[in-house]
Amino acid sequence: MQRGRQFLKLSVSAIFIFGVFLLCQVSGVQAKQVLQLGAQAPLDTIDISTSTGYGQTGNIYESLFRLGENGKIEPGLAKSSSVSADGKTWTFKLRDAKFSNGDPIRAQDFVYSWQRTLKPETKSPYTNLFSNIQNATAIAKGEMAPDQLGIRAVDEHTLEVTLSTPVAYMKTLMAYPLFAPQDQKVVEKYGKKYATNAKYMVYSGPFKLVNWNGTSEKWQFVKNNQYWDRKKVKLDQVNYTVLENTSTALYLYQEKKLDLTQLDNQQIDNYRDDKAFHRYPYALTNYIKYNFKSVDEQKKALLNNQDFRLAISLAINRKTLNNRLFGSKKNDITGFVPVGLADSPKKVDFAKSQAVPDTVDYNQKLALKHWHEALKSTGQKKVALTLTLNSDDANASYVGQYLKGQLEKVLPGFKLTLKTVPSQVSASRDKKGDYDLLLAGWGADFKDPISFLEIMLPGAASNTGGFDNPEYKAALDRAMNADANDPDKRWADLVTAAQVMNKVQGITPLYQNDTAYLKNPKVKGVVHNTAGAQWSYKTAYIK
């Protein structure tokens, strides 16, 4: 979510729009293989070059690979792949496949799609994900022509991609719908109408979109009969309806008009022991962002003080936050990278490896010690800061109130003012660095720790607070360059960077999203992943 782009631009609730697929079609008779789902808001766009998320549309677009259960890489439009010894040249052999209109999918369709996304006039929020492809960054900045991108069609069924540095997670990245092909003939045929209506688009995935006009409150995915692996697709249709709240959704679920419904905090306790109860975690960390570049010199001195930031972190009881937000008393947060995102070459969860004692634990005594050290070294007796909150974030109000009460209670002389503003205002202030503290969120685009860690490098669009640590930069530089082709060394570098972030609290992680649902027990084969295209219905069916 934009190493280039600021994930905060989507509130946590907005992120659920793309990754959660809650709800359903409100009326009509359910056919045998019709899945009833829904959304908290309408689709904003179906243009993969300009989209800000692929939670739903990952079912209608397919790239070179797909994500299966537990993030396993599965075949997509590539039937095979190979990589050079230096890790910089990938060759993909494409299978015989077609777009939903019957046009053959060729290597050139990938070339066209990637070049279109990177053109500055496209204004894609995801150009950063192409950064390791030769010349991609310069093309996105308008410094080079799109035809200089490190991708070429060797022939109709052979695609060659040249990287500037090896990418250990290349196959995982290539499972992201952003890298799917686009039919140039269709783009040019519809011009400005392209992707503004379901009929002005063609699809490469197991489903195709119908009955969407750009603002529709209802739409459907129907089986794509041109899809190369259509024999594995059991559902005839997936119905979506925008619903305003979880109470309505729960009622419709109970009336058997919904197959999946998200539960709010009050509902969780009532259904925790229900056989239809499920938890679906997301690789999305919510955290406090610090403005290291504050124009107020007194505030700047404090925000740049490591003891101050450790005091903040250690004063927070994250178990209380989890219990209130998700009905869960566990505390999974061990650092910036969430639990369940990725395992090491030796199958150890990265979140376990990044843990550093006395950094994100709840320890009032130690918090108070760091607090007094911070006040002493900055020469301050009282501290007044403002926390900026996004009003469109369903959790922001409680989180803000909790932080205010808890920090003012544990840290004497601290006054925290809450400033709640609309999402557009919050995003604008974030981009400008117009804040003291800011409640932010980041979710992984793909299952690798770098998806989180690189957003805090100097110059990254999301690093609006100006965090800059030499040890952190050096570790990530090794991971992305010298050690990029050595899985064990690369992993160790990433762990080092994450541990540095914990030790200095360049950001203060608060909680990982963990959402509870009721799912119709008759619905089988739904694939959920913590990152990327989170929900896949390719193998789903109703028993």
N, C-alpha and C positions, 0 to 999 in steps of 0.2 A: 504495500500500500505505500505512495510516491517516495521512495527514497528521494526522488525528485518531488513527488507529491506529498502533501501533508495529510497524513491520515486523519488528523484531527478535524479536517474539513468535513469529514463524515462524523457525526456524533456516534456514540456507542449504539444508540438505538437505530441510527441510520445504517450502521454497519450490519445490524441484524437484518435490515431490508435485503442486503445482498447475500448474506451468508446463512440465513436461518430457515427460510421457506416454511413459515409456520403453518399457514392456514388454508383457505378453501373456497370452493364454489358454494354459494348460499342456497341456490335452488336447483331443481332439476332432478331427474331420476339417475342414480348412479349406475353406470354400466359396470359389467364385471371387471374390466380392467381400466377403470378410470380412477385416478388418484385425486382426492380432494385436498387441495392445499390453498395457500394464500400468501399475502404479504402485508406488511404494515404501511406500505406506501406504493404508489405506482412505479413501474419501471421508468427510469429517467432517460435511458437511451439503449439502443441495441447495436450501436456502431462500436465494434471492438476497438477501433483506433482512438475513440474519445471516451470510452467508458471509464468509470471510477471504481468498478467492481464487477465480479463475474459470478456472484453467488448463485444466481438463477440461470444466467445465460451460458454458464458452463455446460448446460445440457443441450444447447442448440449449436454450439461451436466446438469443434475439436481440433486440436493441434497435433503435433507429431507423436505425443504420448498422452495417456490419461492417468489419473490417480485412482487406484483401486482401494480396497479396504486397508486401513492403517497406513495410508500413504504409499502403498506399493505401486511401483511404476508398471503400467500395463500398456499394451499396444494401442496406438492411435493411428494416425494416417501414415506413420512410418512403419514399414514391416521389418526393417533392420537398420542398424546404425553402427558406425565405426569411428574411432578417433585416432589421430596420429600420436606418435610416441611422445611428442612435446605437449600434447593436450590442447593444441591450438586450432586444429582443423578437424571438423566433424563432417562426416558424410552420411546422409540419410537416404535410404532407398524407400521410395513411396509405393504404397500398394495401389491397385486399381480402385479408385474411389470416385464418387460424384458429389457435386453440390445437390441441394434439394430440387433444383430445376433441371437436373440431368446433365449439366455441364461437367466434363471431367475435371478432377482436381489435379493440377500439374505443379511441378516444382516452381514454375514461374508465378503461380498464384501466391506462394509464400514470399517470394521476392517482392512482388508488388505490394502485398499487405504490409510487410515490415517497412518498406520504403515509405509507403503512405503514412504509416503511424509516426515515423520520425520526421516528416516534413514539418518545419516550424509552423506553417499555416494550419496544420491539423490541430495543433495545440493539445496534443495528447498529454494526460497527466502521468503517463507511465513510461516515458522515454528512458528514464533511469534504468529500467530493467533490461534495456538493450546495451547498457554501458560497456560491457565486456566484449561486445561484438565490434570488430575492427571498424573504426571511423564513426561509430554511432553517435558518440557525444558531439563531435564536431558537426555532424549533419543536423542533429537536433538544435544546435545553436545557429544554424544557417551558415556555417563556415565552410561546408563542403556540400557537394551535390549528392542527392540520395543514391545515385547510381554508383557511388563510391563505397557503399555499405559492404561489409564483409559477408555477402551472401550471393550465391549465383546458382542458376539452374544449369547443371552440367548437361542434362537432357530432361525430357518430360517427367521422368520418374527418379531423378537423382538430384538431390539438393546438397550443396556444399556451403558450410558456414565457417568463416575464419574469425578467430577470437584474438583479441589483443593480449589477453592473459588466459591461462587455463581456468575453467570453471568446473569445480568439483561436483556441483549440483546441476549440471547441464540438462540431464534428462528430466529432473524434477521441474526445472524452469520451463522446459519445452512442453510440459503438460499444461501450462497455463494458457487459457483461451486467448489471451492477448496475442499469442504467436500463431494463431490459426490463419489459414489462407483466406483471401478475399478474391472474389471473382471480378476482375477488372472490367470485363464487359458489362456486368450488372451495375457496378459503381458509375461507370460513364453513361450508361443508358438512363439511369434515374437522376443523375446529377444532384441537385440540392435536395431532391426528394429521398435520396438514398438513406435508408435506416430510419426514416421518420414514420414509417408505417410497416407493419409486418409483411405486407405484400411487396414492399420495396427493398427486399432483402432475400438472400439465399443462405442456406444453412448447411454446415458440414458435420453436425453432431447427430446423435440418435433421435433428436426431436426437432421439430420446426415450430416456429411461433405463428399463431393465427389470432385474428380478432383483437389486435392491438393497434391503436391509431396514434400513439404518442402520448395520450393522456388517459387511456382506458383504466377504469377501475377493475375490470375483469379481462382476462386473457387466457389463452390455452396453449399448451405445448401438445402437439400431436405427433404420432410416430412418423419419422422420416423414412419413407419407403425406398429412398435412394441411398440410405446410409449403408456403408460397406459391411457392418456387423449387425444388420437389422434383425437377424434370426435370434439374437440374444435379447432383443428389446421386447418385453412382454406387455408393457402398458400401451394401451391405445391412445390415452390422453391424460394430461395433467391439467386440472382446472385451478385457476387462481382467482381469488377475489380479495380486494383490499378491505381489511377490517380494522376498525379504529382502536379496539381494546381487547384485552385478554378475557374479560368477562363475557363479551359476545362470543368470542372464539370458543370458550369453554362450554357455553350453552349449546353451540352448534355441534361441538364434538359429542356432547352427551346425547344430542338428537341424531347422531350418526350422519351428520352432514359435513363433518370434518374428519380427516384421517390423522392429522397431526396438529397439536395446539401447544403453544408455549404457555407456561404457568408463571404467574407473578408470585411475589414473595408470600403473599397471604394464602394463595392456592396451594403452594408446595406442601405445607404441613398437612393439608387434608388428603393429599394424594401420594405421599411419599411411599406408602406401602402398596399402592395399586400395581397390579402386574403390568399395566400399560405405562408405568412411570419410567422415564429414561432421562439420563443427563448427557448433554452434548457439550463438551468443553470447546473453547475456541482459543487459537493462538493469538490472543489479543490482550495486551497488557495496558492497564490504565495507570498513569503515573503523574507525579508532580514534575513539571518542567520549571527550571530556574532560569532567571534572566541574568546571566553573567555580565551582560553589557549595559546594565541599568544606567541611565543618565543621572540618577541620584547617587552621588558619591557615597553617602552613608549606607544606603541600601546595597550598593554595588560591593562595598567592603564586606558586608555581611553575607550576601549571596555567594561571594567567591570564597567564603571561609568554610573549609571542610568540616570543622567541628559543628558549625551551624547546621549544615545539611545532614550530618549524622545524628544530631540531636532531633531534628525533625523526623527522620526515619525511625529512630529507636523509640520515639514517643507514640508511635502509631500501633494500635492493636489490630493487626490485619485479620485475625480470626473474627473479631467483632464485625468488621466490614463484610467479610464473606458471609457470615451468618445472616446479617441484615439484608444483603443484596441478593443472595442466592440460596438462603436456607441451608447453608453449609458451614459447619464449624471448623473445617480443615483450613489450613493455610498453605497453599501450594507455592506461593511466591518465594522464590529464592534469589531473584535478580530480574534484570530486564527481559531476558528470554524466558518465555512461559514453559510450563511443564507440558510434555507431550509433543513438542514441536519436532524434535529431531534427536536421534541417537548417534552416539559415536561409532567409529568402526568396530568397537568392541561391545556395541549394543548397550551403552550407558546413556541414560537421558542427560542431555546437555544441562538441563536445569539443576540436576544433582551436582554436576561438576563445577558449575559456576558459583555455588554457595560459598559465602565467606562469613564466619561467625561474627556476631556483634555488628551487623550492618543493616539487615532488614528484620531483625528480631524485635520483639516487644520487651524493652528493658528500661523502665522509668529511671532507675538509678543511674545507669550509664548515659541515658539521654540528658539527664540533669548535669552530669559531669561535663559532657561535650558542650552543653549550653553555656555553662559558666566560662568555659575556656573560650568560646566564641565571643561572648560579651567582653571578656577581659582583653583579648587580642585586638578587638575592634574599638575598644574604648566606649562601648555603648551600655546603657543601663536598661533602656526600654526599646522595644522593637515593634514597629507597626508596618505590616505588609498587607497587600491585597492579593487575594486568590481569584483569578478570573475563571468563570464557569460558563459552560455552554448550555443555554436553556433548553435546547433540543435533545440533550442527553438525559434520558429518563432517570439515571442514577445520580446525576450531578448534584441535585438539591440535597439529598441525604449525605452524600460523600462530603460536600462542602460543610454542612452543619456538623457532621461528625468531626472533621478535621479542626474546625474552629473550636468546638468544645474541648476536644482532647488536647490539642496543642496549647491552648490558653490555660488548661488545667495543669498540665505537666511542666510547662516551661514558664516560670515566673517572669512577668514583664513583657510577655508577648501578646500582641493584639493582632488578630487576623480579621480583616474585612473581606466579606464575600461580595463579588461583583458578578452578577448573572446577566449575561447578554445573549442575544440571538446568535445562532451558529455563524452567520455571515460576519457579524461584528467580531465574534471570538476569533474566527479564522483570520480576519484582517489584522487584529491586534497581535495575534500570534506571528503572522508574517512580518509585521513591522517591528516586532520585539517590544511592543507596548504593553508590558505586564511586569509584575514582580514574580508571582507564582502563577502557573496555569495548569488546570487539570486537563491532561492530554491522554490520548489513546493511540496505540499502534497495533495493527494486526499484520501478520505475515502474509506475503504474497505467495511464498513457497516454503517448503519444509527444510529450511536451513537457518542456523543462527545468524548468518550474515544478513538475513532479511531484517533483523532488528538492529544488529550492531553497527551496520554501516550508516544508519540514519543519524548517528551522533558524531560522525566525522565532521571536521571543519568544512564549511561550504555546502554541506547537505541541506536541502530545502527544509527539512524538519528540525534541524539544529538551529532554530531561531534564537535560542538563548546564548549561543556562542560558546558552548562547551568545547574545551580544547585541552587535551592532556597528552603529552609526548609519549608516555608509555602505552597508552591506549592506541594512539595512531601507529606506533611502531609495530605493535602486535598485529593489528589489522593489515598493515602494509605487508608484513611477512605472509599472512594468510592468503592475501589476494595476489601476491607476486612470487616471491622466492619459494614459498612452500605450497603454492597452489596445486601442484601436481603430486603432492605427497599427502595422502589422506590423514595419516597419524599426526604429522607435524602441523598440518593446517588446523586440525581439530584442537591441538594443544595451544596454538596461537589464538584461536577464537576463545578458548576457555580463559586464557590469560587476559584478553581484552575485557571479557565479561566480569572477571574478578576485579580488575582495576576499576571498572564502573561501579561495582558494589562498594569497594573500599573508599572511593572518593565521593560516592553518591552524586554523580553527574546528573542523574535523574533519580527520583525516589519512586520505585515501583509500589503500587498499592494493592492491586488485585488483578486476577486473570478472569476473563469472562467464562462463566459456567452456567449454562442455561438448562432449565428443566422443561420436559415436555410430557404430554400424554400422546402415545402413538397407538393407533388401531392395531391390535395384536395380529390381525389378518394381513397387515402390510409387511412384506418381507423384501429382502434384497436391496434396501436403501443403503447407500454408501455415504458415510459422513467422515470428513477429514477436518482436522483442526486448522488447516491453512489452504490457500489457493481456492479452487472451486470446491467449496465445502460440501455441497450436496450433489450427489449423482443418482439419477433415477434410471440409468441405463439397464440395470439388472433388477429393478424393483418390480414387484408383482403383488397382486391381491389373492391370497389363498382362498 
